């Protein structure tokens, strides 16, 4: 599920006019009327629609706050594996509580479809954030906080498996939040429980996948698979060069597992060599050669922040 779009016209109107958020949704709006019967939540706008789920902006009538509500799509509900995966996302989020991980508030079922309620985070995803010229120190500080969030979920036994800039939200004061645990799994499992992923099946975002994930070797995935993706995020944040900045056919991504990533790229002026060293170590092809813990990445980045100026990089 993609993150909440900040500039959706209807959402912007709601945020600028609180009285709209306090009212009932219009019965004529087909995006809202079907789920409008969940008594605690007043549905305000559809934020995102995918084959898997619908994401809505809603107001929690009981606590009088805006929330994001995600509900399984009717067609997805006809596939047992997708239902189990959706329920698994709820279970995993219920285990997590960290200042830089999106918070789960509630879960339930309406009209025969499961849903869950999360913190609504006004802002933009990190992918959009990086498109504008920002101080290097600001971007690396965000990555360091994300790295600490990744270390936390690993300590809780969770592997994210879809870590990328689009799955990091940055709020309007610059705080990042790790989101979208739809592909997450528990560490130490030889394969996804209940056959959620078939052997050789590739789920996730290929351009940010480590070699073992691209190869469909789900049993070999662990915390260092997330470390690989975190290294890519760091490299992209520091240099403006990354898989999200270029169009690559899906079939071409399979070749990525046969070579080092970005190892021969020219250095960007103003980016310390230490940043490249941190990122490239995290992106080594063999999992056992990568940085062992996301806390090491966070600490290494934090160690160079004081020496960075306020110069902007694109």
ROGU-67949 format. One record per atom (N, C-alpha, C, O, CB): x negated, y, z; residue in one letter. Coordinates in steps of 0.05 Angstrom, whole numbers, plus 5000, padded with zeros to 4 digits. Glycine has a CB too. Layout:
N
XYZA...
This chain:
314
498349765000X500050005000X498250255000X496550275017X501950005024X498750424982X497150674980X497950865003X500250835013X497550814953X496251045011X496851225033X498951425026X499751465003X494351365041X499951555047X502151755043X501151985026X499152105033X503051845070X502652065006X501852294990X502552555003X504952605009X503252284962X500552715009X501052965024X502853155008X504453295021X498353095030X502553174982X503753384967X506453314955X507453454938X501853474946X507653094964X510253024955X512153264961X512253354984X511352764968X513553364941X515153604944X517153584967X517453774983X516553674919X518453354969X520553334989X519353315017X520453425036X522253084983X517053175019X515753155045X514853435054X515153505077X513352965044X513653585036X512753855042X515054025052X514754175071X511453985018X517354005039X519654165048X520554085076X521254255092X522054125029X520453825082X521153735109X519253835130X520153925151X521253425110X516653825124X514653905143X514854205148X514254305170X511953835134X515554355127X515754645130X518354735142X518554965152X515354775103X520354565141X523054635152X523954425171X525354235162X525054675129X523354445197X524054235216X527054175217X527753945223X523154315243X528754365210X531654305211X532454095192X534353945196X533154565206X530954075169X531553865150X530853585162X532353395157X529953905124X528753575177X527953315189X529853235211X530152995217X525153335201X531253425224X533053355245X535753255235X537253125249X533553605263X536353325210X538953245199X539052965189X536952825189X539753425177X541452875180X541752605169X541052605140X541452815126X544652505174X539952385129X539352375101X541952385084X544052305094X537852125094X541752465060X544052485043X544952205034X543252045026X543452665018X547552155036X548551895028X548151834999X548051604990X551451865036X547852044983X547652014954X544851934946X544351864922X548452264940X542951934964X540251864958X539851564959X539851454981X538252004976X539651424936X539451134936X536951034950X536850804959X539551034908X534851194952X532451104965X532751094995X531250955008X530151294958X534751235005X535051245034X537551095044X537651005067X535151525043X539651085028X542150995038X542150695046X543550615064X544251035017X540550535032X540550245038X539550185066X540450005079X538950095017X537550345075X536350295101X537250495122X536250505144X533350295099X539150665115X539950885133X541350785158X541850955176X541751065119X541850535161X543250435184X541550365208X542550285229X544850195177X538850385205X537150335228X537550565247X536550785243X534150305220X539050515269X540150735285X538050915298X538451155301X541850625307X535750805305X533750965318X532351155299X531351365307X531650795332X532251085273X530651235254X532351375232X533951235219X528551055241X531951635229X533351775208X531451795184X529251915186X534152065217X532251665162X530451655139X530651915123X532752015117X531251415121X528252025117X528052295105X527152285076X528152445060X526252465121X525252115069X524252115042X522751855037X521551745055X522352355037X522851775012X521251545003X518451654996X518151844980X522551394979X516351535008X513651625004X512251454983X510651564967X512151615030X512751204982X511351024964X513050774960X514350674978X508550954975X512950674935X514450434928X512550254913X511450334892X517050494912X512150004922X510549804908X512149554906X514349534917X507749754922X511049354893X512449094891X512648964919X514348794923X511048914872X510749034936X510648904963X512449044983X513748904999X507848904972X512549304983X513949445005X514749734997X513749844977X512249455030X516449845013X517250125011X516250275035X516550185058X520350165007X514950505031X514050665053X515650915054X516051055034X510950735050X516850985077X518651205080X517751395102X516451305122X521451115085X518351645099X518151835121X520751835136X522851855124X517452125111X520551815163X522951805179X522551965205X520252035212X523751515186X524752025218X524652155244X525551955265X527751845263X526352415245X523951915285X524651755308X526551925325X525752105339X522151665325X529151855325X531152005340X530651995370X531152195384X533951905334X529651775379X529251735408X526951915419X527252035440X528651445415X524751925404X522352075413X522052335398X520152485404X519951905410X523852395379X523852645364X521052695351X519852905356X524552875382X520152515335X517652545321X517852415293X519452235289X515252425337X516152515275X516052395248X514352145249X512352135263X514952595228X515251945234X513851685233X513751595204X515351685187X515151475252X512051405199X511951265173X513150985177X512250845195X509051255161X515050915160X516450655163X515950495138X516550585116X519450695168X514950255142X514250075119X516149835121X516249695141X511249985120X517549785099X519449555098X518849385074X518249475052X522349655097X518949125078X518548925057X520548965034X522949005040X518648645068X519548965010X521348994987X523048754983X522248524989X519649054961X525548784973X527448554970X526248334952X526448094959X529948644957X524848404930X523748194913X521448044927X521147804924X522748314887X519848194943X517648064958X518747874978X517547674985X515948274971X521147934989X522347765010X523147494999X523647305014X524747905022X523347474972X524047214960X521647024958X521946794951X525247254933X519247124965X516846964964X515846924992X515047115006X514647094946X515846675001X515246615029X512446715037X512046815059X515446315034X510546685018X507846775025X507647075030X506147155048X505946705002X509147235015X509147525019X510447605046X509647795059X510447674996X512547455053X513847505079X511847445101X511647605120X516347335082X510447225100X508547155120X506247365122X505347435143X507346875115X505447455098X503247655098X504247915111X502648035126X502347705069X506647995106X507748245117X507948215148X507148395162X510548305105X508947995157X509147945186X506447925199X506048005222X510747685191X504447825184X501747815194X500548085198X499048135217X500047645175X501248275179X500248545182X501248665208X499848805222X501048715158X503848615214X504948715240X503448595263X502748745282X507948645241X502948335262X501548205284X498748315289X497948365311X501347895279X497348365267X494648465269X494648755280X493048825297X493248465242X496448925270X496549195280X497249205309X496449385324X498649355264X498849015318X499649005347X497248955365X497449005389X501848795351X495148845354X492748785370X490849025372X488949015388X491248545357X491349235356X489349445354X490349705367X492649785365X488749495325X488549835380X489050105392X486450255393X484750215410X490350085421X486150435374X483650585371X484250865360X486150885344X481550435353X482851065368X483451345359X483151375329X484251575318X481751535372X481751195315X481451225286X482650985270X481750925248X478451255279X484550855282X486150645269X489050725271X489950805293X485650365282X490550715249X493350795249X494850625271X494450385273X494650755222X496550765286X497950635308X500650515300X502150635285X498350845331X501150275310X503750145307X505550225330X504750205353X503349835306X507950315324X509850405344X512150205349X512950165372X511050665336X513050075328X515449915330X515549725307X514249755287X518050095331X517249515309X517649325288X520449205291X521449195314X515449105287X521649115269X524248995271X525148895244X523548845226X526249205282X527848875241X528948775217X531548925211X533148975229X529548475218X531949005186X534349135178X535249025151X533549005132X534049445177X537748955148X538848855123X537248605114X536948565090X538649075101X536348445133X534948205127X532048235119X530748045112X536348065105X531048485121X528248535113X526648645136X527548825150X528248735089X524348525142X522648625164X521548905158X521048975135X520348435170X521149065179X519849325176X518149375200X518449245221X521949545172X516349565197X514849655221X514349955218X514450075197X512149505224X513950085241X513750375244X510950455253X509950335272X515950485263X509750645239X507050735246X507051035250X508951175245X505150655223X504751125260X504251405262X504251535234X503151425216X501451455276X505651765232X505551915207X503252105209X503052265227X508252065202X501452095189X499052255189X499052455166X498452375144X496552075188X499852705171X499652905150X496752955142X495153005159X501053175158X496152935117X493452985108X493152865080X494952875064X491452855128X490752755075X490252645049X488352405053X486952385073X489052855029X488352225033X486452005035X483652105029X483152315018X487251775016X481651935038X478852015035X478052035006X476252185000X477051825050X479251884989X478651894961X479252174950X477652294935X480251684945X481552284957X482252564948X480552764962X479652964950X485252614954X479952714988X478252895003X475552934990X474453154990X477952785032X474452714979X471752724967X471752854940X469552924930X470652444965X474052904928X474053034902X473453324903X472653454883X476852994889X473653444927X473053724931X470253754942X469253574956X475153864949X469053984937X466354034948X466554064978X467954244988X465154284935X465053904992X465053905022X462253895032X460453795018X466753665033X461754005056X459053975068X458353675072X460053515080X458954125095X455953605066X455053325069X455453235098X456253005103X452153295061X454853415117X455153345145X458053275151X458553085167X454253575162X459953415140X462853355145X463553075134X464852925148X464653565131X462653015110X463352755098X462052525113X463352315117X462552755069X459552555120X458152335134X459252305162X459352075173X455152385135X460152525175X461252495201X463852335200X464452175219X461852775213X465452365179X467852205176X467151915173X468451745185X469452305152X465151855156X464351575152X463351455178X463951215184X462151555131X461951605195X461051505220X463351425238X463251215252X459251705234X465351595239X467751525256X469251285245X470251125260X469651775257X469351265218X470651035206X469050785213X470150575219X470851065176X466350805213X464650575219X465250485248X465150245253X461750645216X465650665266X466350595293X469050455295X469450265310X466350835312X470950545278X473550405277X473250125266X474449935276X475550565260X471550095246X471049825234X469749645255X470449415257X469249845209X467849755270X466549595291X468649505312X468549275321X464349755305X470449685318X472549615338X474249385328X474749195343X474249855344X475249395303X477049185294X475448925292X476648705296X478249255266X472848935285X471248685285X471048575313X471148335317X468448745274X470748745333X470648655361X473248515369X473248335386X470048885380X475448605357X478048485362X478648245345X480748125346X480248695358X476648165329X476947925313X478347965286X479247775274X478347725328X478448215276X479948275252X477948355230X476148515234X481948505257X478348245206X476948315182X478848465164X480948355157X475648065168X478248705155X480048875140X480448765112X482748725103X479149155139X478348725097X478248605070X479248795048X479248705025X479948355070X479949035054X480649225033X479749505040X481249705037X483749215027X477349525051X476249785059X475349945035X473749845019X473849745079X476350185033X475750365010X476750645018X478250675037X477150264983X475850855004X476651125011X479651165010X480651325027X475351324991X481051034993X484051064991X485450945016X487751015021X485050934966X484050775031X485250665055X484150795081X484250675102X484750365056X483151035077X482351205100X483851465097X483551605077X479251255101X485451535117X486951785116X485351995133X484351925154X489751755127X485252235123X483952455137X486152655143X487352765125X481652585121X486652705169X488852885177X488053175172X485853235163X489652845206X489853355179X489453645173X487353775191X486754015187X492053785175X486253635210X484053745226X481453585222X479453625236X484753745256X481453405202X479053265194X478553005208X476352895206X476853435198X480552895223X480152645236X480952415218X483152425205X481752635263X479352205215X479951985197X481451755211X481251715236X477451875185X483051605196X484551375206X484351145186X484851185162X487551455211X483650915196X483650675179X486450565177X487850535197X481650465191X487350515152X490050435147X490150185130X488050085121X491750655134X492550085125X493149865107X491749605114X489549545104X492449945078X492949445132X491849195140X493348965127X493548745138X492049165170X494449015103X496048805089X494448565081X495648355077X497348925066X491848595077X490148365069X488348275091X486648105087X488448445045X488648385115X486948325137X487348035146X489447915142X487448515161X485247925159X485347655170X483647655195X482147835201X484447445150X483947435210X482347405234X479747275228X479547095211X483947235255X477647365241X474947255237X474846965245X476246875263X472847425252X473046815232X472646535240X474446345226X474146095230X472946515269X476446435211X478246255197X476946165171X475846335156X480946395191X477045915166X475845805141X477345895117X476245925095X475645505142X479945935120X481646035098X484046175111X484546145135X482545805079X485446325095X487746455105X489846265116X490346055103X489046635084X490946305139X492946125150X495446125132X496046315118X493746215178X496745895133X499245855117X498745885087X500645945073X501346045127X496245845079X495645865050X496446135038X497546145016X497045645035X496046355053X496746615042X495046685018X496046835000X496446825064X492646585017X490946634994X489946364984X488746214999X488546825000X490446304959X489546044948X486546054942X485446274936X491145984922X485245824944X482345814938X481845934910X483145864890X481245534939X479846114908X479146244883X480846484876X480246624856X479446044861X482946544892X484646774886X483347024896X482247024918X487546734899X483447234880X482247494888X484447694895X486047764878X480347604865X484447784920X486247984929X484648214940X482648174954X488247874950X485548464934X484148694943X483448884920X484748874900X481548614958X481449044924X480549244904X477849154894X475849194907X480449524916X477749034870X475248914860X472749094861X470649004868X475648824832X473049354855X470749534854X469449574881X467249664883X471549794843X470949514903X469749544930X469249274944X468649264967X471649714947X469549054929X469248794940X466248704941X464748774924X470748584924X465548554962X462848434963X462748194944X464848094936X462148354992X460448104937X460147884918X461747634926X462947504909X457347804915X461747564952X463147324960X466147344956X467547144951X462547254989X467247584959X470147624955X470747624925X472847514917X471047894968X469047744909X469447744880X469447454870X470747394850X467347904866X467847284882X467647004874X469946844883X470146604877X465046884883X471746964899X474046814909X473346624932X474946444938X475346654887X471046664944X470146484966X471146604993X469646705009X467046454967X473746584997X474946705021X473846585047X473746725067X477946675021X473046335046X471946205070X469346325079X468546285102X471745915066X467946455061X465346575067X465546865076X463546985083X463446555043X467946975076X468247255084X468347285114X469447125129X470847365072X467047505123X467047565151X466547855155X467148015137X464847405165X465547935178X465248215185X463348355165X463648585159X464148245213X461348205155X459348325137X460548375109X459348515093X456848155135X462848255104X464248325079X465348615081X465148765061X466648125073X466448685104X467248965108X464849155109X465049375100X468748985135X462549055119X460149215120X459349295091X458449525087X457849055134X459549115072X458849175045X460549405034X459549595023X459248925027X463249385039X465049595030X464449855044X464650075032X467949515034X463749845069X463050085084X460650215073X460450465072X462650025114X458650055064X456350175051X457050315025X455950525019X454349955045X458950205010X459850334985X461250594992X460750794978X461750154970X462850605013X464250845021X462151065029X462451295021X466150795045X460150985044X458051165052X456551275027X456151515025X456051035071X455851105009X454451184985X456051384969X455051584959X453650944968X458651324965X460351504950X460751774964X460751984951X463151374946X461051764991X461352015006X458852195003X459152435001X461951955035X456552065004X454052225004X453252324976X452252544974X451752055014X453852174955X452752234929X454852324909X454152434888X451252004919X457352264914X459452314895X459552104873X461152124854X459052584882X457851904875X457751684856X458751424870X457751354891X454851634845X460651304858X461651064869X463650924851X464251034830X463051114896X464550684858X466350534840X468950674835X470150634815X466850264851X469750844854X472250984850X472051214830X474051324822X473251094876X469551284822X469151504803X468851414774X468251584757X466751664812X469251154768X468851064741X470850854734X471750714752X466050964737X471550834709X473450634700X471850384691X470250394673X475150744677X472450164704X471049914698X473149694694X474749654713X469049834719X473249554672X475149334668X474949124690X472749084701X474849204641X477149004698X477048804719X475048584714X473548494732X479848684723X474848494689X473048274682X470148354687X468448184694X473448184653X469548614684X466848704688X466048704718X463648684724X466448984677X467948724736X467348724764X466148464773X464648454793X469748784781X466748244759X465547994767X462547994764X461147844778X466747764750X461548154746X458648174742X457248314765X454848294769X457948304716X458748464781X457548614803X456348424823X454348504836X459648794817X457448184826X456348004847X453647894839X452347764856X458347784852X452747934815X450247824805X447948024807X445647964801X450547734777X448548264817X446448464818X446748644842X448848644855X446348634792X444648794848X444848994870X446549224861X446649294837X442049094879X447949354879X449749574872X448249844875X447149904897X452249564890X448149994853X447050264854X444150284863X443150494869X448650434873X442750054862X439950054872X438050214855X435950304865X438949774873X438650264830X436850404813X437850684805X436650814788X436350244787X439950774818X440951044812X439051264821X437451224840X443651084826X439051484807X437351714814X438451834840X440851834845X437251924792X436551934856X437252054882X438552324878X437752474860X434852074900X440452394894X441852644892X440452854910X439952794934X444852624901X439653084900X438253284917X439953354942X442353394940X437753534900X438553374964X439853454989X440753215006X441553255029X442153624983X440852974994X441652735009X439152605020X437452515004X443352544992X438852585047X436452465058X436052175049X437952035045X436452475088X433552095047X432951815039X434151615059X434951395052X429951765038X434351695084X435551525105X438351435098X439151215103X435551655132X439951615085X442651555078X442651325058X444251145060X444151805067X440951345038X440751125018X439950865031X441050655024X438751204996X438050875050X437150635063X439450505079X439650265078X434850705082X441050665093X443250555108X445250425089X446150205094X444650785124X445950565067X447950465049X447050215034X448550025033X448750685029X444650225024X443649995008X443149745025X443549525015X441050074994X442449785050X442149555067X444949425072X445149185073X440849635094X446949585075X449649485079X450649335054X452349155056X451549705087X449649415031X450749315006X448949084994X449249024970X450949534985X447248965010X445648744999X447448514991X449548465002X443648655020X446448374970X448148164958X448747934977X451047834977X446748064933X446847854992X447247635011X448247735037X447047915049X444547475015X450447625048X451647725073X449647725096X449547915112X454047565080X447947525097X446047495120X443947715119X442547755139X444847225120X443547845096X441548055094X442648335100X441148525101X440348055067X445248355103X446548615107X446348695137X445748535154X449448615099X446848955141X447049055169X449048875184X451148815174X447949345169X448348805208X449948605222X452448715236X454348575242X448248465243X452348975242X454549095258X455149375248X453249535243X453749095288X457649445246X458449715237X457549925257X457250165249X461449725233X457149855282X456150055302X453350145294X452650375299X456149935330X451749965282X449050045274X449250265252X447650445252X447549805263X451150235234X451550435213X452450695225X451450905218X453650335192X454350685244X455350925256X453051075271X452751315268X457550865276X451450925286X449351045302X447151165283X446151375289X448050845321X446551025261X444551125243X445451385229X443851565226X443950905222X448051395222X449051635209X449051865229X448252095223X451951595198X449951815254X450152015274X447352125281X447052355289X451451905300X445351955278X442552045284X441552255265X439752405272X440751805284X442652265240X441652455220X443452705218X442652895204X441252325193X445752695230X447652915227X446553185236X446953385223X450252855241X445153185260X444153455269X442253585250X442053835250X442753415296X440853435233X438953555215X440153645189X438753755172X436853365210X442753605185X444053675160X445053955161X446154045182X446253485153X444854105140X445954375139X448854375130X450154165130X444354555120X449854605123X452654635115X453054655085X455154735075X453854875128X450954585070X451154595041X453154395031X453254175042X448354545028X454754475011X456854305001X455754134978X454054214963X459254464991X456853894976X456253714954X458853624942X460853594956X454453474963X458753564915X461253494901X461553194901X463553094890X461253594873X
